[in-house]
Amino acid sequence: MHIAKTTLAGIFFLFCGTSVGFAQERIEETVNAVIQPLMKQQDIAGMAVAIIHNGQRQFFNYGVASKDTRKTVTDQTLFEVGSVSKTFTATLGAYAQAQGKLQLSDSVGGHAPELRGSALENVRLLDLATYSAGGLPLQFPDDADHPDRMFSYYQAWKPLYPASTQRLYSNPSIGLFGYLAARSLGQPFDDVMQQTLMPGLGLKRSYVRVPQDQLGRYAQGYAKDGKPVRVGPGALDSEAYGVKTSSADLIRFVEANLRPQTLDEPLRQAIATTHTGFYRVGQMNQGLGWEFYPAPFTLEDLLAGNTPQMALAPQKVEALSPPRPAPDGSWINKTGSTNGFGAYAAFVSGKDLGIVILANKNYPIEERIKAAHKILAALEQQ
């Protein structure tokens, strides 16, 4: 009997191993079928894709990190993730609230004496974090895009409409939120992000300022004309679009959002706060950093929530009162771009299903969403 049991056990494990291998092969085929034509169509030099599915992380790497060196992309290659950085900034602000250092309902003037007497004095931190402060623009004007001049810009700024009534996507808005959140924690933003938040999330090699000894892992970005380019310095660049990370670290961040119970208590609270919808624009609910679409949603809903118009034009908001956590089954996502990179992160709450797609070229957001949706839909079916 002992021999028979061993034999049966061996057959069982062989069968399981074969099934797992077959499933992984199908996943790889699915990802390849989506990513390889996309790279050719958009003339992208290198891409890194990571997924989490059934508790497992898997990585798929394509092309080169640099056309000059021909160094291949790996799951440790650093990419600029542009506005995906806003999800980190939002998590830091929510972490500061969990630590009792601020409240989202606090006024800007309570944390920025420099702005008392300005139009921003009585605006809530929440309004900054959700792009509803009254019409702060997408970018700083050129003459204000420097740390030494940004407060003069805020002091002189005049709102276009009352706070909490319109959403206008804005780096100066969420950038100031991140700056004040770090100030409440008593440290510069770069320091508290790299020394506290990222390690707390289990991220080992993510940066807002890439250290010298890690530059060899930093991919070269390419502009639409094919010329090499990387992100330059600017006012609140770290807070709004400055994170450089790998597919290995970014999928860990997605995993932390899917399973926050693995984190320490303040970070658990912070993640829950970032998944809270504060107002609705169409089918999209605006959280902190993250944007989400409750089920049932369609691909058309996701595309409509990520159009250029959503980034460039004001949108009337419908306040969610009280604010609502993203229900299970919601598609939670964030896009990010710099002149030479394109990024996308998405996950389905309550389903242990997520994806990050990183590229060293800024290509259309529509194509990123289609790719992610196709891959995750296939995984769910499998």
N, C-alpha and C positions, 0 to 999 in steps of 0.2 A: 504493500500500500504506500509505503514511503516513497518508493521509486515512482509509482504512478502519480502521486501528488506532485512530486518534483517535475515530472514530465509535463503534467497539465499546467503547472505554474509557468514552466518555461514557454509552453505554447502560448499561454495567455499574455505574458510579457512581450513575446515576439510579435504577437498580433497587435498589442497596444503600440509597441514601438513602430511597427509598420504603418499603423493608422496615423500616428503623430507625424511620422515622416511624410506620409502622403498629404496630410493636411498642410504641413509647412510648404511642401512643394506647390500645392494649389495656391497658397497665399502668395508665394513668390511669383508664380505665373500671373496672378491677378495684378500685383503691383507692377511687375515688368510691363504688362500689357497697357497699363495706364501711363507710366512715367516715361518709358523709352520713346513713344511717339510724341509726347509732350515736349521732351527735350529737343527732339529734332525739329518740331514745328516752331518752337520759340528760340531756337539756337542758344540753348543754355549749356554752358561748359560743364557744370557739375551740380549734382543734387544729392541730398541725403534725406531719406524717408525713414521714419520710425513709427511703429505701431505698437499699441498695447491691446491685447486680445486674450481673454480667458486667463488673465494673470501673468501673461508672458509678454516680454518686450522682444521685438524683432526689428532688425535693421537692414536697410537696403540702400546701397551706395552706388552712385553712378558718376562717371566722368571724372573730371580733374578739378582740383581746387585752384589751380593756376595754369593758364595756357602756356606760360613761359617755362615753368619748372616741370610741367606734366605730372606733378604730384597728385596721386589719386585721392578722391574723397573717401573719408572713413567716418565712422560714427563719432570720432573725436575731432573732426575738422570744425573750426570755429567759423560761424556765419554771423553776419549782422542780421538781426531779426526786426529792426525797425520798430514799428508800433506794437509788436507783440511785447515789447518792453513795458508798455503801459499796464499789462497784467501783473508784472512784477511790482511796478510802482503802486498799483492799487492794493496789492497784497501787503506791501509795506505800510501803507496808510491804515489798512484794516488791522494790521498787527499793532500799530501804535495805539489804535483805539482799544484793542484787547488788553493792552498793557496799561490802560488808563491815562495815556499821555494826551489824547485828544478825543473829541467826539465829532462825528461827521456833521452834526448839527451846529458845531462851533462856527463863529464868524471868522472870516479871514483876518479882520483887524485884531482879533484876540490872539493870533499867532504871528502876525506881521505888523509890528508897530510902524514900520515904514509906510504902510498903506492906510493908516488911520487918516480920515478926512478925504480919502479917495472914493471913487465909485465902487470899489471892491470891498470897502471896509465891512459892510454888513452882509455881504454874500457868504453863503455857507460853504464850508469845505466840501460838502457833498456836491454842490453845484459846480465847483471846480473839477471834481473827479468825474462828473458825468457830462461835461461839456455844456452845461446849462447856466453859466454864470452871467449871460446877457449878450453874448456875441463876440467873445474873444476869438481872434482869427485862427486859421489853420496853422500859420507860421508867424513868428515875429517879423516885423518889417526889418529890412536889411540893416538899417541904422540903429536898431535896438537889439540885434541878435548877438549880444555879448553879455557875459555875466555882470560886468560893471555898469551896463546901461539898462538892464531889464527892469529894475524897479522904477526908474524914471518913466519908462514906457507904461507900466501898470498905473503909476500915479496920475498920468495924463489921460489914460484910456477912458472913453465914454461908451456906455452900453448902448446897444442897438434896440434892445427890448428888455422887459423886466426879467430878472433871474427866475429860473424854474419854469419858464414858459416855452422856450425854444432850445433845441439841441443844435449846436454848431460844433462839429468835430474840431478839436483845437489842441495843438501841442502846448501853447502858453497856459492853457487852462489846467490840464492834468499835470503839466510840468510843475506849476506852482504848488499844486496839491502835494506832489512828491517832495518838493523842496521843504515845505512846511511840516510834512510828516517826519522827515529826517530831523529837522530842527527840534521837533517835540521830543525826539529820542536822544537829543544832545550830541549828535554826530553829523558830519557831512554825509550827503546822500551816498556817494560812492563807497564810503567806509562802511556805513551801516548795511548797505546792500550786500557788499562782498564779504563782510566779516560776520554778519548776523543772519540776514534773511536767507541768502543762498545756501550757506552751510546748514541752516535749520531745515531747509527743504531737501537736503541730501544732494545738492549740486556741487560737484567737485571742481569743475573747470568752466565756470561761467564768469563773465567779467563785464564791467562797464568801461574799464580801461585795461586793455590787454597788456599784461606784463611782458617785458623784453624776452624772457625765457620761453614765452608761449607764442611768440610771433610766427614761428615756423608752422603752427597749426592754423593760423588765420588765413582763410581763403581770400583770394583776390576777387573782388567784385568787378562786374563789367556793365557799363552803361549800354543804353539801347543802340548806340553807334559802335559798340564793341570795344570801346576804349576802357582801360583799367581805371577803377575808381573805388575809393573807400569813403566812409562817412567822415565829415569834418567836424570841428568843434563849433559849438553855438550855445546860446543861452538855454539852460535847462535841457541840454542834449541828452545827458545821462538819464534823466527822469522820463523823457518823452519817447526817445527812440535809440538809446545808447547801448543796449545789451548785446553782447556777442556771446554766443553759446553754441553747443554742439547738438546733434540730434540725440545723443545719449543723455545729455543733461536736460534738454527740453522735454523729452518724453518722460523723464523722471518728474519734472514739474507737472506735466499732465497727469501722471499717476498720482501725485500728491493731491491734485484737485479731484481725482476720482475716488481716492481712498484717504481722506484727511485724518481718519482715525489713527493712522500710523504716525502722526505728527504730535509734537508737544501741544499742550492745551492752547496757548495763545495763537499758535499758527492754525490749529483746528478752527478756532473762532474766526480768524482772519479769512480763511478759505470760505467759510460759510457766508461771511459778509460779502465777499466778492461775487458770490453766486446769487445774490439778492437783486431782484429787479426793482428799480426805483421809478421808472416810467416806461411807457410803450411808444414806439414809433412804428406804425404798421404792424407787422408780425414780430418785430424784434423788440425784446425787452432789454433795456440798458442796465447792466450791472456795473460793478466797479471794475473797469478794465475789460472784463469779459462782456460779450453780448450773447444773448441766448434766445432760442426759438422753442417754445413749449410744443410738445407733440399734440396733435399730428401736424408736422410741418412738411413742406415739399422742397425740392431743389429750387424751385422758383422763388419760394420764400427766402431761402438763404441767399440767392443771387440778388434779390431785391433789397435785402438789408445791407448789401456790400457794394452798391453801385457808386460811381463817382459822385453822383448827386448827394448821396448820404454823407459823403466826406466833405463836400464843398459848399452845400447849400443848407440854410437853416431849416429845421424840421419842427413843426409844432409837436409838443409832447403831451401825452396823457399820463398824468401822475397815477402811480399805483399806490393806493392808500387802503390799508397799510402796505409797505413794500413786501414783495412776495419772493420767497425762495424759488429757485428754478426747480420745477417738479421733475421727478424721474422721467427719463425718456427725452429730456430737452437736448437739443443740439447747442452746445456752448462753444463759441469760437472767437478768434481774433486774427486779423490779418496784420501784416507788417511789411513795410518797404523802405529801403533807402535807394539812392541812385543806382547802386550796383548789386542789390540783393532783394530777394522776395521770399517772404516767409508766411506760413499759415499753421495754426494750431487749432485743433477741434477735438471735442470728445462728446460722448453721449452720457449724460448723468444717469447713474444707477445701472449702467450696463457694462462697465469694465471694458470700454471700447473707446480708443482714441488714436489720434494720428498727428504727426508733425511732418511738414514738407518744407525743406530749406533749399534754396537755390542761390547761386552766385550771379544772378541777373534779376532785375526787376521786370517781371512779366505780368500779364493781366491777372488781376485778382479773380476774375470770373473763372479762369482756367484752373486756378488753385482749388477753388471751391468745388468745381466739377470733379476734379481728380480725387480730392479727399472724400467726397460724397460717394463716388463710384467704388472706391476701395472699401470704405467702411460698410456700405450696403452689401457688398460681396462677402465681407467677413461675417456680417450678421447672418446672412443666409447659410454660410458654411457652418 
